[in-house]
C-alpha cells in the first residue's frame, strides 16, 4: 500500500516507518519538524515538510502520491505541558487532526491508523484497563486524544472512513540496531531521563510523587517497546485492508512497573549508580496505568516480543550512550 505517515520524523512514527518499509509498503512522511528529526527518516523515504493544518496542501499530497492509508502520529504528547499550556494542544492535536481528516475525506483515502493513548481513561477504577472502561481523562493531552477518537468515529459513520485508534501505554526503547531512538526537547519521559542521568548529563533523576496508593508509593506504568508498537500498526493496517471494522485497541505488555522499579533496573542494565531525588506529584498523573491488551492479540495475532523492561532499557541505553546529544550530535 501507499502509506502517508504524519509525524513520521518523531519517535514512534519513525520506528513505524521502518516497520512499514520492511513489509514492502511505499511510505511518504509528512512532518513539520517542529518536534521531529530529519535524521530519523530513512534516506529512501520521501520527507515532505508540511503542517497538517493546511487542508488543501495535504489533500494534494494525498492525491499526488495516490495514498491508500494514513498513519497519524503528528501530535504534542507531554502531559505536564498540556496542563500548563492547553491552547497549543487543542490547536495542534484537535484542530490539526480535523484538518487532516478533512483532507483525507476530500482525497478519498480509505484507511487511517491513529496514535491514541491510555490517557483517555484517566484514573481507572480498576486495572488492568480494558477498552470498554469509562473515559475520564485527567489531563489535557488525554482529552485532546479522546476528542480526535470521537472525530474519527463520526467521520467513519458519515463518510465511510475505516480506522483503528491504538491506545498506547508507555512507549519506550529504541531500534535494536541503535539506528534511531527517543529524542525530545525538552525530555519528559522517564527512561530517557534515567539514562541521561546515568550518562552524567543530568545531576539526578527525580521521582515525582512518592505517596501514591501503590506498593512503593510511586506511579506504576505499563511499558511497551517502540518496535512492538510499530509492529501493531502494521498489523492493524492489514486488518483494515482485509475488511476489518473500525475500532480501538489497547497496546500494552499487561505488566506494571513502578518508577522505582525502572530506576533500579536501569542501574543494573547500565552498571552505573546515580543520584535519585524525590519531588512533589505532577498535575494529571494517575497512580496506575496497566493495559489489558487481549483484544488486539486475539484479533490480529499481535504479541509484544521486546517489551521486557530489561530489553527496553538495554535498547534505549544502546541508543542514548551513542547519541549523548540526541540526533544533533553523535558521540
N, C-alpha and C positions, 0 to 999 in steps of 0.2 A: 504494500500500500504506500501511497504518498502521504506522509505524516508531517504536519506542522507542529513544532514543539515551542510553545511560548514559554519564556523563561528558561530556555534550553542552555543558557550560559550560567545558570545558577547551580546550586548544589545537587538537588535531586534530579533536576531536569537534565543536567549534563551526563549523569550516570545512565539515565533512561535513554538518552540519545545513543549511547554506545550499545545498550541492550537492543534497541531497535535495529541499528546497523547490523549487529550480529545475526539478527533474524532475517536479514535481507530486505528490510524496508528502505524506501527512499526518504530521507529526512531533510527538512528545512528548519532552521532555528530562527525564531523571531524574538529579539531581546533588545531592550533599550539600554542595556549595560549600566543601568543606574546602580544595580547591586550584583550583577553577574560579571563574568570574567571571559574575555575573548579567548584566552588560552585554554579555557575549559571545553571549547568547541573543537572537535576534530577538524583537521585541515580540509578533509574531503567533503565536509558538510557546508552547505551554503548558510552563512550567517547574515540575516537581514536586521540591521539596526533600526528598529522602529518601535513605536509605542502602541499598545493595544487600544488606546483611546481613539485612534484615528480610523474610524469605521471604513471610509472609502479606500484608504491606502491598504488596510488589511484585507478588505474584500478583493481588491485587485491582486494582491499577493496570493490569496487562496485560489482565485480563478486561474491566474497565470501558471501557477505550479500544479494545477489540477489536484488539489489536496482532497484526499478521501476522509481524513480524520485529523482532529486537533487534540493534542495533549496540552493541557493548560496548567502551567506551573507559575505563571507570572503573577506574583503577589508579594506584598510585605508580610513578614511572618514573625515579628518579635512581639511577644506578649506585653512586656513592660512598655515598649514604645507605643503600642496600640492604646494603652491606658493613658499615657501621657499626651499623646498627640493623635486622637482618634480621627481627625479630619483626613489625614493622609491615607488612613486605612479604608475609610469609606470611599474616598476618591479613587485610589489605586486599585483596591480589591473589588469593590462593588461596582462603581461606575465603569472602571476599566473592563471588568468581566461582562457587564451589559453590552458595552460597545463591541467587544469580541464576539459575543453571542449574536448580535445583530449582523455583523459582518459574515459570520458563519451561516446565518439564516439566508442572507441575501445571495451568498455564493452557492448555496445548496449543499453544503458539506453534511455528510450523513451522521458522523460519529464524533463524540467528544469524550475524553477521559479527563476528569477533573481532580486536581490535587487538593483534597479537603483535609480535615483534621479532627482528631479526637476532642479538640476543644469545643466542638459543637455540643457535647454532652454536659460540659461544666463539671460541677461536683456531683459525681454519680451516687445514687442511693446505695448501690452495691457493686462489687466487682467479681468476676470480670465483666466488662461492659459489652452488651450485645447491641446489635443495630436497631432493635425495637425499643430501646430505653428512651426516656424523655430527653428532649433537647432543652438545655438551660445554660447557655454559655456564661462564664463568669468573667470574660474579658472581651474587649472589642474585636480582637483578632478572630476569636471563635465566632462572634456574632456576624462578622462580615462573611466568613466562610459558609455559615448557615444560610445567610441571605442569598449567596450565589447558588447553593444547592436548591433553594426554592425557585430561583430563576430558571435553573436547568429543568426542573420538573415542569414548570409552566411552558417553557419553550418546547419541551418534549410533547406535552399534551396538545399544544396549539399547532405546532409546525412539524412534528414527526421526528425531531432530533433524537437520536439514540445516544444515551450517555451512561457512564458509570462514574460515581463520586467515590474516591478512595480516601477513607478517613485514617490518616496516619496517627500512630502514636509517636514515639521519639525516634526520628531518623538519625542514624549515626554511622560511623565508619567511613571507609574510603575504598576506592578501587583496589583490588588485591595486588595489582602490579604497581601501585603507588603513583599512577599517572595523573589522577585527579582526586580531589578531596574537598574538605569543607573549609571555606574561607569567607567569613562575613565581616563587615565593618559597620558598626562595632560588633564584636563577637559576644553573643549572649548564651550560646549553647554550652551545656555542661562539659561534655567530653573535650571539645577543643580548649576550653578554659583550663581544665585539669592538665591537659598535655602541654599547653603553653607554660603553665606553672612548673611542670616537670622539666621543661627546657630552660627554665630560668628567665623566661620572657615576662613573667609576672611575679610579683613578690609573694603572692599567696592565692589560694583558691578559697572563695567564700561560700559558705553554706547559708542559703537564705531561708531561715526558719528551722529551728530545732525543737519546736513544740507542737508539731503536727500529731494527730492521733494514729501514729504508725509505730512499729516496734522500736525504732531507734530515734524517733522524733523528726526525721527528715522525710521529704517528699519521696514517694515511690512512683516510678515510671516504667513503662514497657518499652524497651529499646529494640529497634528493628534495623538491621543492616541496610544501608542505602542500595546495595546491589540486589538484595531481596525485594526491596520496594520497586526497583526498576523492572525486575522480572514480573512482578504483579501487574505493572502497567501493560507490559506486552501481552500477558495472558488475558487481561480483560478486553484489550483491543481485539484479540482473536475471538473472544466470547461475543462481543458485539457484532463483529463481521459475520459470525456464524448464526446470527439471528437472535442473540440474547436480548432479553428485555432490559430496559433502563432500570437501574437500581444503584444501591450504595453498599460498600463493603468496608469493614474494619480491616486494618492491616497492623498486626502486632505479633509478638512472639508468644503471647499468653503467659509471660512470666514477668514479675515485677521486681525491680531492684531499687534500693534507696540511694540517695545521694552519697551517703557514707559508703555503701557497698561499692559504688562506682569509683570513688576515690581510692579505696583500699585495693581494688582490682587493678587500677591504673598504676599504683605503686609497685604491685607485684609484676605487672607486664613490663614496665619500663625499667624496673630495678632502681628507681630513684625515689628518695624521700623529699617532701616539700611541706611548706607551711600551710596549714588549714585554719581558717578563721570563721567564726560564727557571726552571722548578721541577721537582722530582722527579716521577717517574711516579706515577699514581694506581693503587691496587689494582684489579685486574679489567679494565683497559683492554687489549683486543687491539691488535696493531700495525696490522693491515689488515682492513677490512671493506668489501668491494665486492660488489654483487649481480649475479647472472645472473638477469634478470627476463624471459627469453624465454617462460616458461610462461604467465604471465598475459597477455602481449602476444598470444600465439598463440590462447589460448582465449577471451579477452574483447575483444580488439582495443585494449586499453589502450595508450596512448602518453604518456609524460611530455612535456608541451609547454612547461612553465615552469621546467624544472629545470636550466637552465644556472646556474652559480654566480653569474654576473653578475646574472641576473634575480632569483634567490633573494635575494641581498644587497640589490639595489635595492628590492625589495618590502618586505623586512624593515626597511630604512633608512627607507622612507616611513612605516611604522608607528611605529617607535621614535622618530623625530625629531618626530612629532606626539603621541606618548604617552610623554613622558620618564619619567613615573612609572607607566607601565602603564595599566591600566583605571581606577585610582583617581583620577588627575588628568590631564587632557589639557592640554597646553601647546603 
